[in-house]
Structures are given as structure tokens and as C-alpha cells.
């Protein structure tokens, strides 16, 4: 009823109540845009599958096209979660994505861009593999030392970016991208030296294998021996809890959030912007270095120039989808891990190319990076829940 006692116009009830409830949830938890981004990506992916099914389109077999789309997504889910092997592979793929996603999220929340998680992961992996094949101690000693070495390697590489930012004003986007190439060249050279090179006549840049004592214990051996999932996933979850505690419970986290939100206010409050910049990049690099160490100790067992792959860049998408929160990053890493683990089953069962997964991941990033577009597509009012991510400008 209006103030005059007359009924409300019919247009007042035009909006569906479920959407109104979602908006209310989003205003508090900022979950609406990420969920709709994933759904939108899956819908567009289905359209792409339909558009590329030329044979069925020519014969007007639209029912067959719909069935093929459902089979593709069903196979994707089954490949990721339909068996213990699928679950194990999902966790294996999600672990480095979670750690590097946390690294990127930490820098984002501090007002910085860390595009160099790949390089920091490489340096952390090199430090961890060195401990892994040079030490002969028990695993209870060797594994923590290797992880600490990986964290240290990543912190040094990330902290260097922070120093350049604080001392010279060099923008971290440029320096982190460039240090990725420097790290790759340095790792390639180190793997060809006698200190790291695998014994034998092979000229490939591959390191010595780590000792058996340095292998991370398996996570699902009680279900089926031989599954690749290891306690590295639990380490990544512990890191997520640590990042949550840092930003929600500690003075340092409060200062990092303040600098990220308003550096001028932080400076006025007496916070040391330069020091906090170095600390933020070092912590971010340490998380990426830990990802490298976990990969070496858990699955790779040896260091190669390609072991980091595109994980550092995928981590940006994970952080964006997770809205730079610990819980969100965990869920986003599991989603991306599931896409990676299930894509082979999807290709085998539905004859859908593996590239569809790459397209879906790219679309998720697109819809996350353009929240107004996502809201416009789903006709959601741009209220509550923050419309996107904000960072300091290029000249800061």
C-alpha cells in the first residue's frame, strides 16, 4: 500500500522475488555476481557447443544438440567428482591454483597487482627441490624445511618487486611481468648446472629427483592407493585460513587493507606505505613460492622449466572469481580444478574439444571483470555488494 492507502502499481511486483532475495544476499556477501558469471559462462559455452555442431544443425536435430550439451556438462562433472580418481585430480589441480590465487588476492586487497606469481612459483620450486634432493633427514624435518625454503624463495622474488615499487615507483604490473621472464631464464640456466642437473646424458633442463622422505603424504591412500592427491591441499586450506586471519584479526592486515583502500588516508594515519608495500609483495610472493614447493614435493618430484605452466595467470582469474576473499578463492580454485580434471572425460564422452574449458574459464573472467554487464544480462539492479574491484592508479 502507498501512503495514500491506494494499492501499489502492478509494476512494483514485476521483479521476481527470488531475484530480490538474491540482491539482498549480494548486498551482504557479494556472491551474486560470481555465481551469475559462472552460470553465464556455462550458458555461452553451451551456445558455442551448439553452434559448432554442424552436422546436427544441418539436419535440424536440435534435440540431439541439446542432448549433446547436457552430456558434455554431465561428463565434465562426472570426470571431476564422479569417482575417487576424479576427486583426487580435482584436488591436485586446485592446490596450486588456491595458493597462487591467495597470493594474487592478498596483493589485490593491498592495492597492488601481482602478475608475477609464475616467477615466484618457479623460484619457490627451485628452493624446495634443492632441499629435497640435498637433505637426507626424516620427512618430518625435510618436508617443513623444503616448504619454508619455497616460501623464502617466493618472498625474496616478490619482496624485490615491493622494494622497486617503494623506492623507485616502478609499477608492479611491469616489474612482475618482466621478472617472470627473468625467473624462467634463471631457472633454465640453473637446471643446466651440475648442482641441479639430473645425472645422465640427457640435455633437457630437468633437476635431480627429490628424496623419498621429501614426498608429501598421500591424502586419499585410505580409499585407494596410488591416487595423486596429497596433504598439499590441506596446506593450501591452512594458508587460506591464515590469509583470512591476517586481514580480519591482525593489525598488519588492517594496515594492508587500509593502504589498499585509501593510501592517502593510511599515510595521514601514520602508516608507512613503503614498508607495507614491500611486506604485501613479500607475503604474496611467499604464498606463490609455497605453491611451487607443494607442487614439487607433492606431484612433480623434479623441477622443469614448464612445471609452473600458466598457473600464475590462472590465479588472477581465481582471485577475481573469489572476490579476493579466502572462502571465495577456495571455491574458485576448486571450480577451476574441476574444469581441468573433468575436461578429458568431457571430450571422450561427448566429443567436445578440450578448448571449451579454456573458453568457459575466459568467459568467467570476462563476466567477473564486467559486473555491470552481468547484472544487465540478468536484469539485476546495480545495488549492494560492490560492483567490482578497485585498485590504485598507474601513477600511485
C-alpha positions in Angstrom: 0.0 0.0 0.0 1.1 3.6 -0.7 1.0 6.4 1.9 -2.4 7.4 0.5 -3.8 3.9 1.1 -4.1 3.0 -2.6 -2.6 -0.3 -3.9 0.9 -0.3 -5.2 1.2 -0.2 -9.0 1.4 -3.5 -10.8 5.0 -2.7 -11.9 6.1 -2.9 -8.2 5.6 -6.7 -8.3 7.2 -7.1 -11.8 10.5 -8.1 -10.4 10.7 -11.7 -9.3 11.0 -12.2 -5.6 13.9 -14.7 -5.9 16.0 -12.1 -7.6 15.1 -9.6 -4.9 16.3 -12.1 -2.3 19.5 -12.6 -4.3 20.1 -8.9 -4.3 19.6 -8.8 -0.6 22.2 -11.6 -0.1 24.6 -10.0 -2.5 24.4 -6.7 -0.6 26.0 -8.5 2.3 28.2 -11.3 0.9 28.9 -10.2 -2.7 28.1 -13.7 -4.0 25.6 -12.8 -6.7 28.0 -11.6 -9.5 30.4 -14.6 -9.2 27.6 -17.1 -9.3 25.9 -15.4 -12.3 29.3 -15.1 -14.0 29.8 -18.9 -13.8 26.2 -19.5 -15.0 26.6 -17.0 -17.8 29.9 -18.7 -18.9 28.2 -22.1 -18.9 25.3 -20.8 -21.0 27.6 -19.1 -23.6 29.7 -22.3 -23.6 26.5 -24.3 -24.4 25.8 -21.9 -27.3 29.3 -22.4 -28.6 28.9 -26.2 -28.5 25.6 -25.9 -30.3 27.0 -23.5 -33.0 29.9 -25.8 -33.7 27.8 -29.0 -34.0 27.5 -28.5 -37.8 26.1 -32.0 -38.7 23.1 -31.7 -36.3 22.5 -28.1 -37.3 22.3 -29.0 -41.0 19.8 -31.7 -40.3 17.8 -29.6 -37.8 18.4 -32.1 -35.0 18.0 -29.6 -32.2 17.0 -32.2 -29.7 20.3 -34.0 -30.4 22.2 -30.8 -29.9 20.6 -30.2 -26.5 21.3 -33.8 -25.5 25.0 -33.4 -26.6 25.3 -30.2 -24.4 23.8 -32.0 -21.4 26.1 -34.9 -22.0 29.1 -32.6 -22.2 28.4 -30.9 -18.9 27.4 -34.2 -17.2 30.7 -35.7 -18.4 32.6 -32.7 -17.1 31.0 -33.1 -13.7 31.5 -36.9 -13.6 35.1 -36.5 -14.6 35.8 -34.2 -11.8 33.6 -35.6 -9.0 32.2 -38.9 -10.2 35.0 -41.1 -8.9 37.8 -41.1 -6.3 40.2 -40.6 -9.2 38.3 -37.6 -10.4 38.1 -36.1 -6.9 41.9 -36.7 -6.5 42.7 -35.0 -9.7 40.4 -32.1 -8.9 42.3 -31.6 -5.6 45.7 -31.9 -7.4 44.8 -29.2 -9.9 43.1 -27.0 -7.3 46.0 -26.9 -4.8 48.5 -24.7 -6.7 45.6 -22.6 -8.0 44.4 -22.0 -4.5 47.8 -20.9 -3.2 48.6 -18.7 -6.1 45.1 -17.3 -6.1 45.6 -16.4 -2.4 48.8 -14.7 -3.4 47.1 -12.6 -6.0 44.1 -11.9 -3.7 46.5 -10.7 -1.0 48.2 -8.2 -3.3 44.8 -7.0 -4.7 43.5 -6.3 -1.2 46.6 -4.4 -0.5 46.1 -2.2 -3.6 48.8 -3.9 -5.7 48.8 -6.1 -8.8 50.9 -9.3 -8.6 51.1 -10.6 -12.2 54.4 -12.4 -11.2 53.1 -15.5 -9.4 54.6 -17.7 -12.1 58.1 -16.4 -11.5 57.6 -16.5 -7.7 56.3 -20.1 -8.0 59.4 -21.0 -10.1 61.8 -19.6 -7.5 59.9 -21.3 -4.7 60.1 -24.6 -6.6 63.8 -24.3 -7.1 64.4 -23.6 -3.4 62.2 -26.6 -2.4 63.8 -29.0 -4.9 67.2 -28.1 -3.7 66.3 -29.0 -0.1 64.5 -32.1 -1.4 67.5 -33.7 -3.1 70.3 -32.5 -0.9 69.0 -33.5 2.5 68.8 -37.0 3.9 66.9 -36.3 7.0 63.5 -37.8 8.0 60.4 -36.5 6.3 59.1 -34.8 9.4 62.1 -32.5 9.1 62.7 -32.4 5.4 59.2 -31.5 4.3 58.7 -28.5 6.5 62.2 -27.2 5.6 61.5 -27.6 1.9 58.3 -25.7 2.3 59.9 -23.0 4.2 62.6 -22.8 1.5 59.9 -22.4 -1.1 58.2 -19.7 0.9 61.5 -17.9 1.3 62.3 -18.1 -2.4 59.0 -16.7 -3.3 59.2 -13.9 -0.7 62.6 -12.8 -1.9 61.3 -12.7 -5.5 58.1 -10.9 -4.5 59.8 -8.6 -2.0 62.2 -7.4 -4.7 59.2 -6.1 -6.6 57.9 -4.3 -3.5 61.3 -2.7 -3.0 61.3 -1.4 -6.6 57.8 -0.1 -6.1 58.5 1.6 -2.8 61.9 3.0 -3.7 61.6 4.0 -7.4 57.9 4.0 -8.0 58.3 1.3 -10.7 54.8 -0.1 -11.4 54.4 -3.6 -10.2 52.5 -4.7 -13.3 55.5 -4.1 -15.4 58.1 -5.4 -13.0 56.2 -8.6 -12.1 55.6 -9.5 -15.7 59.3 -8.9 -16.5 60.5 -10.9 -13.5 58.5 -13.9 -14.8 60.8 -14.0 -17.8 63.9 -13.4 -15.6 62.9 -16.2 -13.3 62.3 -18.6 -16.3 65.7 -17.7 -17.7 67.4 -18.1 -14.4 65.7 -21.5 -13.7 66.7 -22.7 -17.2 70.3 -21.8 -16.5 70.4 -23.3 -13.0 68.9 -26.6 -14.3 71.8 -27.0 -16.7 74.4 -26.7 -13.9 75.9 -29.7 -12.2 74.4 -28.6 -8.9 70.8 -29.2 -10.2 71.1 -31.2 -13.4 69.7 -34.7 -13.5 72.6 -37.2 -13.9 72.9 -38.8 -17.3 73.4 -37.8 -20.9 70.1 -36.0 -21.4 70.4 -32.4 -22.3 66.9 -31.5 -21.1 66.8 -29.0 -18.2 65.5 -31.3 -15.5 66.6 -31.3 -11.9 67.6 -34.3 -9.7 64.6 -36.0 -8.1 63.8 -35.3 -4.5 64.4 -37.9 -1.9 61.5 -40.3 -1.0 61.5 -38.8 2.5 60.5 -35.4 1.0 57.4 -36.7 -0.7 54.2 -35.3 0.7 52.0 -38.0 2.3 49.0 -39.0 0.2 45.6 -37.7 1.1 43.4 -40.5 -0.2 45.5 -43.6 0.3 43.0 -44.9 2.8 40.5 -45.0 -0.1 42.6 -46.3 -2.9 46.4 -46.4 -3.0 48.1 -44.6 -5.9 45.8 -41.5 -6.1 47.8 -38.4 -6.6 46.1 -36.1 -4.1 48.3 -35.2 -1.1 48.3 -33.2 2.0 49.4 -30.2 0.0 45.7 -29.4 -0.4 45.4 -29.3 3.4 48.4 -26.9 3.5 46.6 -24.7 1.0 43.5 -24.7 3.1 45.6 -23.7 6.1 47.1 -20.9 4.1 43.5 -19.7 3.2 42.7 -19.6 7.0 46.0 -17.7 7.6 45.1 -15.1 5.0 41.6 -14.8 6.5 43.1 -14.3 9.9 45.7 -11.8 8.6 43.0 -9.5 7.1 40.3 -9.9 9.7 42.2 -10.2 13.0 45.6 -8.7 12.8 46.9 -5.2 12.9 49.1 -5.8 9.8 46.1 -7.0 7.8 44.2 -3.9 8.8 47.0 -1.7 7.7 47.3 -3.5 4.4 43.6 -3.2 3.8 43.7 0.5 4.6 46.6 1.1 2.2 44.8 -0.8 -0.5 41.5 1.1 0.1 42.9 4.6 0.6 46.7 5.2 0.6 46.3 8.9 1.4 44.3 8.1 4.5 46.8 5.5 5.5 49.6 7.9 5.1 47.8 10.6 7.1 47.2 8.0 9.9 51.0 7.5 10.1 51.2 4.2 8.3 54.5 3.5 6.4 53.3 3.0 2.9 56.7 1.9 1.5 57.2 -0.7 4.2 53.7 -2.1 3.8 54.2 -2.3 0.0 57.3 -4.4 0.5 55.6 -6.6 3.1 52.5 -7.1 0.9 54.5 -8.2 -2.1 56.8 -10.4 0.0 53.8 -12.2 1.6 52.1 -12.6 -1.8 55.4 -14.0 -3.2 55.7 -16.3 -0.3 52.3 -17.9 -1.0 53.2 -18.3 -4.6 56.5 -19.8 -3.6 54.7 -22.2 -1.3 52.6 -23.3 -4.3 55.8 -24.2 -6.1 57.1 -26.1 -3.1 53.9 -28.1 -2.8 53.9 -28.9 -6.5 57.5 -30.2 -6.3 57.0 -32.2 -3.1 53.6 -33.5 -3.9 53.3 -34.3 -7.6 56.2 -33.3 -9.8 59.1 -34.5 -7.7 61.5 -32.8 -10.1 62.0 -29.3 -11.4 61.5 -28.4 -15.0 61.2 -25.1 -16.8 57.5 -25.8 -17.6 56.3 -27.0 -14.2 54.6 -23.7 -13.4 52.7 -23.6 -16.7 50.0 -20.9 -16.8 49.1 -21.3 -13.1 50.3 -17.8 -12.2 47.9 -16.3 -14.7 45.0 -18.6 -13.9 45.5 -17.4 -10.3 44.3 -14.0 -11.4 41.0 -15.4 -12.6 40.7 -17.5 -9.4 41.2 -14.4 -7.2 38.8 -12.3 -9.2 36.1 -15.0 -9.1 36.7 -15.5 -5.4 36.3 -11.7 -4.9 39.7 -11.7 -3.1 38.3 -13.5 -0.1 39.7 -16.7 1.4 36.4 -18.7 1.2 35.7 -17.4 -2.3 39.2 -18.2 -3.5 38.9 -21.8 -2.1 35.7 -22.3 -4.0 37.0 -20.7 -7.2 40.2 -22.9 -7.1 38.0 -26.0 -6.7 35.9 -24.9 -9.7 38.9 -24.4 -11.9 40.4 -27.6 -10.7 37.2 -29.4 -11.5 37.2 -28.0 -15.0 40.7 -29.1 -15.6 40.1 -32.6 -14.1 36.9 -33.2 -16.0 37.7 -31.9 -19.4 39.2 -35.2 -20.7 36.1 -37.1 -19.8 34.0 -34.5 -21.5 36.0 -34.9 -24.7 35.8 -38.7 -24.6 32.1 -39.0 -23.8 30.6 -36.0 -25.7 33.3 -35.4 -28.4 33.6 -31.8 -27.2 37.0 -30.2 -27.7 39.1 -29.6 -24.6 39.3 -25.9 -25.7 35.7 -25.5 -24.4 37.1 -25.4 -20.9 39.5 -22.6 -21.8 36.6 -20.7 -23.3 34.5 -21.2 -20.2 37.3 -20.0 -18.0 37.9 -17.0 -20.1 34.2 -16.2 -20.1 34.1 -16.4 -16.3 36.9 -13.8 -16.1 35.0 -11.6 -18.7 31.8 -11.7 -16.7 33.6 -11.1 -13.4 35.6 -8.2 -14.8 32.5 -6.6 -16.2 29.9 -6.9 -13.3 27.6 -4.3 -14.8 27.4 -6.4 -18.0 26.5 -9.5 -15.9 23.9 -7.6 -13.9 22.4 -6.1 -17.1 22.1 -9.5 -18.7 20.3 -10.9 -15.7 18.4 -7.7 -15.1 19.7 -7.2 -11.6 19.9 -3.7 -10.2 23.4 -2.4 -9.5 22.9 -2.1 -5.8 24.8 -3.5 -2.9 27.7 -5.9 -2.9 30.2 -3.8 -4.6 30.3 -3.5 -8.4 33.8 -4.6 -8.9 37.4 -4.4 -7.8 39.2 -1.1 -7.4 43.0 -0.5 -7.3 45.4 2.3 -7.1 46.0 4.0 -10.4 49.1 3.8 -12.6 50.6 6.9 -11.2 50.3 6.0 -7.5 
